[in-house]
Amino acid sequence: MTQAEQRIVVDSRGSFCPGPITDLYKAYRRANVGDVIELLATDPAAKSDVQAWARKTGNEVLEIVDEQGYIRIVIKVLRKR
Amino acid sequence: MKHVVIVGSGTGGTFAANLLAKQLRSRIKRGEVSIELVGESDEHVFQPANLDVALKGKRPERYVKRESRLLNPLVKFYPEAAEKIDLGDRRVYTKTGRSLGYDYLLVATGAVADPSMTPGLEEGSLNFHTGPFNAARIWEKLKGFSGGRVVVAVAGVPYKCPPSPNEAAFLLDEHFRKRGIRERVEIKLLTPYPRAYPAEAISEVIEPLYERLGIEVVTFFSMDSVDPKKKVVYSLDGEEYEYDLLLAIPPHRGADVIIRSEVGDEEGWIPTDKHTLFIKDYDDALAIGDATNIPISKSGVVAHLESGVAVLNILSGIEGYGEVFRYNGRINCPMELGYGRAIFVSATYDKPPEPQKPSRIKAIMKSTFSRIYWKALSGDLEWIFKLFLGECASPTNGGKTVTLAPAR
């Protein structure tokens, strides 16, 4: 039996660096390969930080959406020990 | 009679107990108010000195004193671990079976650095976050270290004293240079953050220094495990780094009593209003310092400054000020850069840290604080901190402003 892929929503709105990256780091610990992490953030630096994180760790940013008053970043976990 | 119970006798709990005892001196003497402090033991450790013990060879005994001698005599102190906190029934139970009812509760139970949370870390690393005597093991190891790979690695976030991994890297460099063996040692910092220090303005100051000193910084490092036999540290995404000496910043969690009492989140951090410091959904219970889930430095200075705000809110309830006081999020964390220089990471909720020049004066200020700490805990030196750090509490209604002053 394979484990169903899960969607982990992380709400970092209102928190500034390193808040969003800290929350993403924690979500990544809980996640499995194939899972999707949806990070909600108000810190504009979250965009570039998460993209750099994905490049470094071998995971994929599926989309970055400017919602009303916040940013929604969707990440697919591709690499995890 | 109004009962104030404080759980936790670290920096925040001790400051709060002493400040309350000063402010409520007459009421306590008249039997109208009691201040009761529950602490794990009668030991009080000046935790920032762990770094000096680990990397400068200071004696650990210097930084441990008896809590009972640091407290205002009007505070009733129970040096026994808290077993359970019941926010609904307004009661704290201790391991010895004591049951304390309260009108106001202040939780200052701190954070626990727990190497057992990462596989292999306990056996494979040394650290200066689990007390001065464990920090002394680092110094013992360093003295006999003749060359190889030294890795400073952050194993989890959040952790106590955000500048401490950087300070460790810089002080290691200084140590090996002074011994004339720096070229035989490779120093590496593994951090989960996007840069050497989470705040960009501070990173801009220290990254050139890392480069100049030849210390490699590996960013976005998420520690998975350590193999103590092979001496390898692994990341979640498959990176691995060999080491001869691993100095780890262990993962942290909330205190056992918080986890047992189910008043924290999944990691044991207490959901707390970052301004008023009241525990979520309660108007008679507050939390300060490392114990909270507030996204701010877990550090002594924050515990200290928050204790002042929490005390004002407890006083407001007891004295009927009709105000709720708000913390402005002030932090002021020193970061040693080696060779007697330091900077201060200083910010509030609304004002991020700004770049600054490293200086000797700042390093002297840091070491001066370690000397006045024990006296400061009495609450008698609050005016100095106010002068240096400004007002950290403001009344919500803009009405009564209260200044904590030493009682006569």
Interface residues (C-beta under 8 A of the other chain):
Chain A: S15 F16 C17 P18 G19 I21 T22 Y25 K26 Y28 R29 A45 D49 A52 W53 K56 T57 G58 N59 R79 K80 R81
Chain B: V157 P158 P192 Y193 P194 P198 A199 E200 T219 F220 S222 D224 S225 Y234 S235 L236 D237 G238 P295 P352
